[in-house]
Amino acid sequence: MRVGVIGQAAFGEAVFRRLREAGHEVAVVSAPARSDRPDPLWAAASEAGVPIVETKRLKDADGLAQWREAALELAVMAFVTEILPPELFEIPSHGTIQYHPSLLPRHRGASAINWAVIFGETETGYTIFWPDAGIDTGPILLQERVPIGPDDTVGSLYFERLFPLGVEGMVRAVDLVARGDAPRIEQDHRAATYEPPCTEEHGRILWFEPAERVYARIRGCNPQPGAWTTFAKAKLKIFDCRLDRRQEAGMPGEVLAVDAEGFDVRLNGGVLRVLRVQPEGGGKVGAGSWAAEVGLQPGVRLR
C-alpha cells in the first residue's frame, strides 16, 4: 500500500521503519522541522530518500498540494501534536488513520497516559481510529488493552507497552485497510472523557491526600511534567519512588528517615520511599545524594 506518515520523535520513526519492513511503500513523510537537530522521523526519511513535508505546512495550500501530489492510498498519523485541517484526512484514497494512547472514547486529549495513571485506573491501552474534525472523536479501527500495574509510571507504560504494541498495531491497521477489512466503529460519545494537557499545575503534591492518590499523582507525572513539592521555599520534583503501606506516626509530608539511597515521607496511609528528585534549577539526581547535599533531616515537612 502507498502510505504517507505524519508523525514525530521515536514513535513516528519506528512506525515509518516498520511499515517499510512490512512491505508498504512510504511515499512521503511529514514531521516537524527543528533548528538544533532533526526530528528522528525526519532524519530517517531523509536517510531513506523519502520526500518530506514540514507538518505545519500541511495547514496551508502548498503543503496540501504536496500531500495530494503523493497520490497516497492511506495516511498514518503516528504521534501528531499539530491540529491539522480535516480536509487533509480525505486526500488519500482510503483516508487517514491515527494512533492514540488510550481506550477511546476515554481520555481524549494530549495527556491520556498521564490522566489514566493519576486517576488510579488499572487498565489502559491504545486506539487506532479514523480522525475527523473533533479531538479524538473519529470511528475506531482497532484497540488493544494494557494493564496498569500498581507501580507503573507514564514512562514505563509508554516505553515498555504502549509504544511497541502501538507500532505493531499500526502495521496491523494498515494491513486491514489494504485488505479492505478495516472497520469504522462509532465511538460512544456519552462515555467520553476529555482532560487538559497535564502540566506542572496538575503536578502539585498534596500531602494530605490518601497515600494511593499521592503515589498515583507522582507516577502519572513521571517523567513529564514531574510532580512537585517545596523544600526551603524552592520547588522539588519527585520522580522515582515506591509506596510502602505501613503505618507510621507523624504529619503528612514529614520526612521520617534519610539514608544514602533516598528518604522516607509520611503519607496518609503509608510511607513514600523517594529515590530520585530534581531540585529547582538543577537536573535529576539520586534522592540520597540530594538529601546529603542540602542536609535534609528527619522531622522536616515538605510543603
C-alpha positions as CSV (number, residue, x, y, z in Angstrom):
1,M,0.0,0.0,0.0
2,R,1.2,3.5,-0.8
3,V,1.3,5.3,2.5
4,G,2.2,8.7,3.9
5,V,3.4,9.0,7.6
6,I,2.6,12.1,9.7
7,G,4.4,12.0,13.0
8,Q,7.5,12.8,15.0
9,A,10.0,11.5,17.6
10,A,11.0,7.9,18.2
11,F,7.4,6.6,17.8
12,G,7.0,8.2,14.3
13,E,10.4,6.9,13.3
14,A,9.5,3.4,14.5
15,V,6.2,3.3,12.6
16,F,8.0,4.6,9.5
17,R,10.6,1.8,9.6
18,R,8.1,-1.0,10.4
19,L,5.8,-0.1,7.6
20,R,8.7,-0.3,5.2
21,E,9.8,-3.6,6.7
22,A,6.2,-4.9,6.2
23,G,6.4,-4.2,2.5
24,H,4.4,-0.9,2.4
25,E,5.7,1.9,0.2
26,V,6.1,5.1,2.3
27,A,5.9,7.7,-0.4
28,V,6.0,10.9,1.8
29,V,6.6,11.8,5.4
30,S,5.5,14.9,7.4
31,A,7.5,15.8,10.5
32,P,8.3,18.9,12.5
33,A,11.4,20.8,11.4
34,R,13.9,21.5,14.2
35,S,16.6,24.1,14.3
36,D,19.0,22.3,16.7
37,R,18.8,18.7,15.5
38,P,16.5,16.9,13.1
39,D,13.4,15.1,14.4
40,P,14.1,11.3,14.3
41,L,11.3,10.7,11.8
42,W,12.6,13.5,9.6
43,A,16.2,12.0,9.8
44,A,15.0,8.5,9.0
45,A,13.0,9.7,6.0
46,S,16.0,11.8,4.8
47,E,18.3,8.8,5.1
48,A,15.9,6.7,3.1
49,G,15.4,9.3,0.4
50,V,11.7,9.7,1.1
51,P,10.2,13.2,0.4
52,I,9.4,15.3,3.5
53,V,6.8,18.0,4.1
54,E,7.1,20.0,7.3
55,T,4.0,19.2,9.4
56,K,3.0,22.9,9.9
57,R,2.9,23.3,6.1
58,L,0.0,20.7,5.9
59,K,-2.2,23.6,7.1
60,D,-1.6,25.7,4.0
61,A,-2.4,25.3,0.4
62,D,1.2,24.4,-0.7
63,G,1.5,21.7,1.9
64,L,-1.9,20.2,1.0
65,A,-0.9,20.3,-2.7
66,Q,2.3,18.3,-1.9
67,W,0.2,15.8,0.0
68,R,-2.1,15.4,-3.0
69,E,0.8,15.0,-5.4
70,A,2.0,12.0,-3.4
71,A,-1.1,10.1,-4.7
72,L,-1.4,8.2,-1.4
73,E,-3.7,5.3,-0.7
74,L,-3.6,5.9,3.1
75,A,-2.1,8.4,5.6
76,V,-0.9,7.3,9.0
77,M,-0.7,9.7,12.0
78,A,1.9,8.5,14.4
79,F,2.3,11.0,17.3
80,V,1.0,14.3,15.9
81,T,0.7,17.3,18.1
82,E,-0.5,19.8,15.5
83,I,-4.2,20.4,14.9
84,L,-4.5,19.6,11.2
85,P,-7.3,20.6,8.8
86,P,-9.9,17.8,8.3
87,E,-9.7,18.1,4.5
88,L,-6.2,16.6,4.8
89,F,-7.6,13.4,6.1
90,E,-9.6,12.8,3.0
91,I,-6.8,13.3,0.5
92,P,-5.6,9.7,0.4
93,S,-7.9,7.3,-1.4
94,H,-8.6,5.2,1.7
95,G,-8.4,8.1,4.2
96,T,-6.3,8.6,7.3
97,I,-5.8,6.7,10.5
98,Q,-4.3,7.8,13.8
99,Y,-2.8,6.3,16.9
100,H,-3.9,7.4,20.4
101,P,-2.6,6.0,23.7
102,S,-5.9,5.4,25.4
103,L,-9.1,3.3,25.1
104,L,-11.2,5.9,23.3
105,P,-13.6,7.4,24.0
106,R,-11.9,7.5,27.4
107,H,-9.1,10.1,27.9
108,R,-9.3,12.1,24.8
109,G,-6.7,14.8,24.6
110,A,-2.9,15.2,24.7
111,S,-2.1,13.6,28.1
112,A,-4.1,10.4,28.0
113,I,-1.5,8.3,29.7
114,N,-0.9,10.8,32.5
115,W,-4.5,11.0,33.5
116,A,-5.1,7.3,33.4
117,V,-2.3,6.8,36.0
118,I,-3.2,9.9,38.0
119,F,-6.8,8.7,38.3
120,G,-5.6,5.4,39.7
121,E,-7.0,3.3,36.8
122,T,-5.9,-0.3,36.4
123,E,-6.2,-0.6,32.6
124,T,-5.5,1.5,29.6
125,G,-4.5,0.7,26.0
126,Y,-4.3,2.2,22.6
127,T,-6.7,3.0,19.9
128,I,-6.2,3.4,16.1
129,F,-9.1,5.4,14.7
130,W,-10.2,7.4,11.7
131,P,-9.7,11.1,12.6
132,D,-12.4,13.7,11.9
133,A,-12.9,17.4,12.8
134,G,-13.1,16.7,16.5
135,I,-10.4,15.9,19.0
136,D,-10.0,12.1,19.1
137,T,-13.7,11.6,18.2
138,G,-13.5,9.6,15.0
139,P,-14.6,6.0,14.4
140,I,-12.4,3.2,15.8
141,L,-10.5,0.8,13.6
142,L,-8.8,-1.3,16.4
143,Q,-8.0,-1.2,20.1
144,E,-5.7,-3.2,22.4
145,R,-6.0,-3.3,26.2
146,V,-3.0,-3.0,28.5
147,P,-3.0,-3.4,32.3
148,I,-1.6,-0.6,34.5
149,G,0.5,-2.1,37.3
150,P,0.4,-0.7,40.8
151,D,3.9,0.8,40.3
152,D,3.7,1.8,36.7
153,T,4.7,5.3,35.6
154,V,3.8,7.1,32.4
155,G,7.3,6.2,31.3
156,S,7.1,2.5,32.0
157,L,3.6,2.2,30.4
158,Y,4.6,4.0,27.2
159,F,8.1,2.7,26.5
160,E,7.5,-0.9,27.7
161,R,4.0,-1.4,26.3
162,L,2.1,1.3,24.5
163,F,5.0,2.2,22.3
164,P,6.0,-1.2,20.9
165,L,2.4,-2.5,20.9
166,G,1.2,0.7,19.1
167,V,3.9,0.3,16.4
168,E,2.8,-3.2,15.7
169,G,-0.9,-2.1,15.9
170,M,-0.2,0.5,13.2
171,V,1.1,-2.2,10.9
172,R,-1.9,-4.4,11.6
173,A,-4.2,-1.5,10.9
174,V,-2.6,-0.7,7.6
175,D,-2.8,-4.3,6.6
176,L,-6.5,-4.3,7.4
177,V,-7.1,-1.2,5.3
178,A,-5.1,-2.8,2.4
179,R,-7.3,-6.0,2.6
180,G,-10.5,-3.9,2.7
181,D,-11.3,-5.3,6.2
182,A,-10.8,-2.2,8.3
183,P,-13.9,-1.4,10.5
184,R,-15.2,2.1,11.3
185,I,-16.9,1.6,14.7
186,E,-18.5,4.8,16.0
187,Q,-17.4,5.9,19.5
188,D,-19.9,6.1,22.3
189,H,-19.6,9.8,22.9
190,R,-21.7,9.5,26.0
191,A,-18.9,7.6,27.6
192,A,-16.2,10.1,26.5
193,T,-13.8,11.9,28.9
194,Y,-11.5,14.8,27.9
195,E,-8.8,16.2,30.1
196,P,-6.4,19.1,29.5
197,P,-2.7,18.7,28.9
198,C,-1.0,17.6,32.1
199,T,1.2,20.5,33.2
200,E,3.1,21.5,36.3
201,E,-0.1,23.0,37.8
202,H,-1.5,19.4,37.9
203,G,1.6,18.0,39.5
204,R,1.5,19.7,42.9
205,I,1.7,17.1,45.6
206,L,-1.0,17.4,48.2
207,W,0.5,15.5,51.1
208,F,-2.8,15.4,53.0
209,E,-4.4,13.3,50.3
210,P,-4.7,9.5,50.7
211,A,-1.4,7.7,50.1
212,E,-2.6,5.9,46.9
213,R,-3.6,9.3,45.4
214,V,-0.3,10.9,46.2
215,Y,1.5,7.9,44.7
216,A,-0.7,7.9,41.6
217,R,-0.1,11.6,41.0
218,I,3.7,11.2,41.2
219,R,3.6,8.2,38.9
220,G,1.3,10.0,36.5
221,C,3.7,12.9,36.2
222,N,6.8,10.7,35.7
223,P,8.8,11.6,33.5
224,Q,6.8,14.6,32.5
225,P,5.8,17.2,33.8
226,G,7.1,16.0,37.1
227,A,5.2,16.0,40.4
228,W,6.5,18.6,42.8
229,T,6.5,19.8,46.4
230,T,8.6,22.5,48.1
231,F,11.7,22.4,50.3
232,A,13.2,25.6,51.7
233,K,10.7,27.6,49.6
234,A,12.0,26.1,46.4
235,K,10.4,23.5,44.1
236,L,11.5,19.9,44.4
237,K,10.2,17.5,41.8
238,I,9.9,13.8,42.8
239,F,10.2,11.1,40.2
240,D,11.2,7.5,41.1
241,C,9.7,6.3,44.3
242,R,7.9,3.4,46.0
243,L,4.9,3.2,48.2
244,D,5.1,1.2,51.5
245,R,1.7,0.8,53.0
246,R,3.0,0.6,56.6
247,Q,1.6,3.0,59.1
248,E,3.9,5.5,60.8
249,A,3.3,8.3,63.2
250,G,3.8,11.8,62.0
251,M,2.3,14.6,59.9
252,P,1.6,14.2,56.1
253,G,4.7,15.3,54.2
254,E,7.0,14.8,57.2
255,V,10.4,13.3,56.4
256,L,10.8,10.1,58.6
257,A,14.2,8.8,57.6
258,V,17.2,9.7,55.4
259,D,19.9,7.4,54.0
260,A,22.3,7.1,51.1
261,E,19.6,5.7,48.8
262,G,16.9,8.2,49.5
263,F,14.4,9.4,52.1
264,D,11.0,8.4,53.5
265,V,8.0,10.7,53.7
266,R,4.9,10.0,55.8
267,L,1.6,9.8,54.0
268,N,-2.0,9.3,55.0
269,G,-2.0,5.5,54.9
270,G,1.6,4.7,54.0
271,V,5.2,5.9,53.6
272,L,6.7,7.1,50.4
273,R,10.2,6.0,49.6
274,V,11.8,8.7,47.4
275,L,14.6,7.6,45.2
276,R,15.0,10.3,42.5
277,V,14.4,14.0,42.6
278,Q,15.0,17.2,40.7
279,P,15.7,20.4,42.7
280,E,14.7,23.7,41.2
281,G,17.2,24.9,38.6
282,G,19.0,21.5,38.5
283,G,18.9,18.1,36.9
284,K,17.5,14.8,38.1
285,V,19.7,13.2,40.8
286,G,19.5,10.4,43.3
287,A,17.4,11.4,46.3
288,G,20.0,10.3,48.8
289,S,22.7,12.4,47.2
290,W,20.4,15.4,47.1
291,A,19.4,14.9,50.7
292,A,23.0,14.8,51.8
293,E,23.9,17.9,49.9
294,V,21.1,20.0,51.4
295,G,21.3,18.5,54.8
296,L,17.8,17.0,54.9
297,Q,16.9,15.7,58.3
298,P,14.0,13.6,59.7
299,G,11.3,15.9,61.1
300,V,11.4,18.3,58.2
301,R,8.0,18.8,56.4
302,L,7.8,19.1,52.7
303,R,5.1,21.5,51.7
